[in-house]
Amino acid sequence: MTERPGAPPTFEQAERPSFRTDAPALRGLSSAEAHERLARSGPNALPPPRPLPLWRRVLRQLQSALIYVLLFALAVDAGIWLYDGAVGVPLEPLAIAAILVLNATLGVWQEYRAEDALSKLRELEAPQVQVLRDGRLSLVASRDLVPGDVLRMASGGRVPADGCVDGEGGLLVDESILTGESVPVEKNTGDEVFAGTMVVRGSAYCEATRTGSNSAMGRIAGMLDSVHSDPTPLERRLQAFGNRVAGGVMALALALVAGGVWAEGLASLDDAFVWAVALAVAAIPEGLPAVLTLTLALGVERMSRRQAVVRKLAAVEALGSVTVIATDKTGTLTESRMLVREVQTEDPQRALRAMVLANEAEPDTGAGDPLENGLFAYAREQGVDPIAIRQSCTRQSTRAFDGAWKFMRVTVADEGVVVSYLKGAPEVLLARSELSEEARRDWAQRAEACAERGLRVLAMAWARGEAEQGLEWLGLVMFWDPPRAEVPGAVQAARAAGVRVVMVTGDHPATAAAIARTIGIDAQHVTTGAELDGLTPRELRERVADIDVYARVTPEHKLQLVEALKDLGEVVAMTGDGVNDAAALKRADVGVAMGRRGSDVSREVSDLVLLDDNFATIVSAIEEGRNIYENIQKSIHFLFSTNVSLVLLVSIGAIGSAVLGLRDAEGALLVPLTAVQLLWINIISNGPPALAVGLDRTPGVMARGPRANDASLLGRRALRFVLVTGSAKAAVGLTLLMMLPLLGYSAEATRTAVFLFETIAQLAYVYPSRQIEFRPLRNRVLNTIVVLSILLQPALVYFPATRQLLALEPIGLQVWGVLLTGVAVSWLFSDLYCRRMWRRDPMGGWNRRGASAAVR
């Protein structure tokens, strides 16, 4: 088709040094002016997030009550070593320090890995744009744009800065990244365009008015500074749990110090501190931070294989606690493209020709308006070749679509006959058609009914010759942005798991309701942003408790909805891809951004980025999160069973040694286990099995509702298991501690036997610890680790290096028989106890808000 006079130049023309624009009024800036304005206004880019210094990253990993107790134990142990003249190697302080360094290193490493993955996604903005400089159209880096620059925008390009359409030419702009609207917006001379939006049809000049942080995208990004992120459910539970454990440990340690000084005077203060350190080491599960980090990291790796980048480890588990997913519609639930849903016509063949010929899109490349591409796709489905028809029908003249007249006309020579085809708004073409009043009313009612169903309605007509009046009516074409094929199943799976799905969109209420009904969301009532503005905070909370579809909402409304849901005690996952979603993403418990269509701002504030923009991945992430939480709980059951046993063993054993006057070979009061031995049990013996538990796969986690937001890491049944089994194991250990000296064995041999009993018994306890909530699948890695670890324990006694490190001595077969009998008795007791609990309550007290409950 021949270009209109005054149309923007082609890109090939722009590359010619001698080219000058056809519009003398649009000369743009000179290079000198642009350079001066760039120095004054700054680059056209959002301020990059401030990098977090390494020392702050490390300190963040140490912000835990459990870590504080270990730091205190490290300081005391190192202080005693220095006070005694710094003789020998300080094994205990070094061991504690190694654990702290390992945990901090794992956490920092995972943060860097997530940020590195996200850096590969930062390709949102076009690197270069066409700008009038010195009267010529040239390529300029997007970040070098300044207010006053005149840009040439064309179909397929992203708008790099806010500006106004200037000169001839029109644009159709997809603003969904800002507004959530799925239908592109027409932009004519004087209309404003916004940074980050996409030109889907047409070309025009635009004068830049705002760049960088002053643009629409920059203003929304700035709104994030006033939004704070709350800790995830796991972080809150770990903090509360750690505070209770740390408080109890410190109180018990101080009591032990006071008791030692009271029993033996101030001269025993050193020994008393050694006992306190031993008790702290016994009570704190030193391997827990590393186990948690690596268990979450395993989940991160599994998620990465499903095209998801986790920016924050705890967010993986937090997904497992989600009760509400507040999701955008366009591009998240839908395909973000317009498809023909229905055609109502009495002349199908003529209607198909109208679809193909009254069309500005390119049938071979797909460039153009999504709606017009949808017409091509429908024509192909009906067996029509758009390219062949357009080649056979020579275009004579056109009238481009404009908001002033709301229709498009194309006049062609069709088999030697001049024919005009028109498409546009139904009310406009109906008024121009030769129809009876009754027929006109009937078609108008049809169009209105389709619009109420959430469909976009387009009318078609034709006439002989070049005509725009006295048209022959062809009928209506209904479009919609279809839901992704996987979304209905994902919504159903979420409902079955007790997770409510709420649609929050800037689109029309009828459109939102139609999509919601299609994918399985309750759309009986739709609330608009205007209605939200009139609600008090209390009324808003009442509304969000019942309504699942919100339309015509602004970024501020999305943030209000997330906060209202959280006020109701919900754990909210907010999904989105636009800049308009960023504030709500940051405020939500879990922010889930889209990687392909997502804005840079939304990805920066999110916890999870979906590289494939697949809504179904969110449900998979929820399942993964629940499985991870289950594995974390198993590890806690396993580790704290040991800690209860060791605390009872150390405290009661130390008191018993003081009462009975038991001393070791150096004359010091006998402590049942040294700090190094306790660290070995907590880290070396318990660590590998606890990590292997992170590989457990537990069927059925999606058959129950989400865990209550205020649920403790150790529920009542789990706490009973830990206390009962830990006490039983401690009782056997104390029996060995008292019985072996009576049989004539030395204090060192007794301590060796108790140490070996605790290590082997704890390895056997990993299996009952895994069955408190659900019965997991077989874990071959765990089985291998347990077998190898049990076989390793005898070698500790007979290998000189470990024997010296752990202060052990060889024991006879009789002692081995006694301690292995103790292992068998304690394991059998714990297994029977766990089976009894399972029979009483297979669901383990979980919230059964799931498949058996009516969840919206």
Phi, psi and omega in degrees: 000141180287137181291150174290151173298138179083003179291152179302147182292156175286165181296325179297321177295325182296334183278350181279126183302330185274358186291139172228145183297150179282349181253097185301333181289343183254070182272343181073202183258160169276163179300322180294316179298317181298319180297319180294317180292325178297319178295330183275318186265343181087170183292155178276073181205150176290144178302127180294149177298138181294125180295139180277124180300153182301320183295327178287324176299316180295314180300324179297327179287342183262003183275080180206141180299323178296320179293323180298320179295319178295321177297321177295316178297321177298315181297317180295313182297316179294322178297318179295320179298317178292321180296328180276008176099011179053048181269133177076187181269126180284080186298316185294311177298322180295321180296316179295317180297321180298321179295316180297317180294318180299314182296314180297320181297317180298317181295315180294319180301317181293323178298315180296322179298317180296318181293325178295321178295321181289329180300334179284348181269351189278066179231034185291310189274143176296134183292332181221150179225161178272123186226141174280111176233131180057032178079005180236150178274120184220165179273131181227141177300138183304321183288348180266004177293148179225158174303134183103342176295143175256118184256153168254115179257138181222166182306133178092351181266152177265136181291122186273345182205161174293146179190180179242139177293130184226149179075185182283160180111151180231157182232148167244119192241130174275109182255018185298332181294337179257318188253340186085355179289130181277340182269128179299155183250135179283137179234122178242182184307127180093344179284154183264140173243157189235146180302140177093343179281168187239132175278120183256345178201145174089179177209151182191163171271147177223139175262122182293132179246325180221136181232166173058227184289347178274350180286174179301317179296319180294323180294319179293322177298321179294332179296339182290338182297332181268003181254128179251152180264136176272155174299151176288163178306319179296318180297319179295318181293318179296322179295312180295318180296314180296322179297317180294314181296314182297318179298316179295320181295314182295320179296317180292321179295317178295322177295322179292320176298313180298320179294320179295317178294321180294323183283323188235004177086177183295338180297339181264015184299320178301312179299321181296320177293323176299318177298318182298317178297317179299320180293317179298318179295323180291324187277330183271125175283087186303330181281350186298312179303315180294320179296317178298313182299314183287326176298316176294323179296324176299319176296322178298317179297318179295321179292324180296329177289345176257023175068040176230134178253121180265120181270341184219120188306312186296341180295334179297313178292321182301327176301327179290344179259000184297135175250339181222132169253114175263111190239144170289165180262302189294122178080349180253304174270334182248173183274356181059044174210154184262123178241149177286119180268326185199145175234126177246108183206154175259000180222076187301320183293317178293324179297321179295322178294323178296319179300321185279320188274321177275067190206129181261356179285167180259114185291337183270329182257340182083001178289138177134187182297133178304326179295316181290326174294327176296325176295318177300315182299320179294319180298319179296321179298330180271007177088014181259135178264105183300321182296316181296318181294317182293327178288330182276345182244102183288128181285128181265313180201166181216157164234113182291153179295140177212148180296341181288322181244347169060034171205165176236139177236138173230127178251127185228162172265104185253103182057043177084355181249132178280124184226144176249136174241138183230147170219148181171201182293136183303316184295330181285310182290329176298319181292336182264359185262154177273083180231153173289160180300323179295315179295321180297317179296320181297314180291326177295319178294321177299314180298318180294320180296320179293321178297322179293337177278003178088014180263146173273131189250132178234135179259153179227147178206169177211166179203155175280138181078188178270093187224150176230005175229162180063044187278155170269119184290134178254329178132199187237146172240128180253131181245156169205160176267102191289151175290152175299146185300327185274351188292313180305317178295322179293320178296317178298318178296322178295316178299317180297332179271007178082020180253125181274137179250123182242129178267129179230110188220158174270005185279177181295143181303319181294320178296315180299317180295319181296314179295318181300315180296324182295322185264358174102017176263139180295116182241027180297325178232133178240129178254135180261165179298324179298323178291325179296325181299332183269006183263144171283164178306320179294315179296325178297317179296321178294323181292314184290343177288341186240332188263137183247355181230127179232130184233162181054044182259154177257171176304322179296322178296318180299318179295318178298319181295317179298316181293322179294319177297320179292326177297333178277001180090009180280150171262113194255129168253123180253125178252148178181168181229349185261166174299328181295343181270349194299315182297316179293324177300318181291324183282333183293160175297321176225116176265124182243111182257155177269134186277326184279306182269349188293146176283158179299323181295314182296323180292325183294327185264356185276163174265332183223134178241123179268111184291334181259005179055030186263116181299327181298334178296332179295317178294321175298323178293324177296316177298317179298319179297319178293321178295320178295317179298320177300316181292324176297317179296320177301317179297320179294317176303314183295311184289318184284338171300318176295316184296320176299315180299315183290322178298313178297318181296313182291312184292311181292321179296320179294319178295317178297321178297320179294318181291319183271352179071034180281132182232154174271187185297334181268004177089358178280154180300134187288120172261131186308319179220141178281167180297322179295318178298320179295319177296321178300315180296314185288330186254300188287314182282318185272333186300304182302315177297321179297322177293321180294331176299331178297346177269358180300141171244123187243105177295150174097355183294337179269001180271358179239167178283172179296150176293142181304144185299328182260015181293144179278156176296329176246100176290177185298317182291319178295321179295321177298318179300312182298314183291316184291310183290323177296320179293321179297318179292321177296323180297318178294318179298317178294326177298315176298320182297325181271326188283317186297319175299326179292335178272004175097008180275148182290167178297321181293319178294321178297314179297322178298316180296318179296318179300312181295322177299313182297319181293313183289318180298319180294323177299321179289334183286350183295331183285312174298327182295337182276353189244020182287321181259304182224163175267113183281169173287167181296137181241096184295324179298317179297315180302316180296316182295318181296315180298312181295322180293320178295319179292335181287330188301315178299328181295333180300325184284327189257354176267122189304318185296311180290327178298318179288318181300318186262004179056053180252167172215152182302146178234156184277174181298327181297317179293320177301318179297319180295312185289326177291326173297319177298321178298313182297317181296312183294320179294317180298321179297313183294322181294316179296321179295319181293319178297324179295318177296320182297319180295326182288319185212089182299332182274351174067026177076014179289154172297117184273026178286077186215229187296332183274354182248155179275098180254133180297000000 
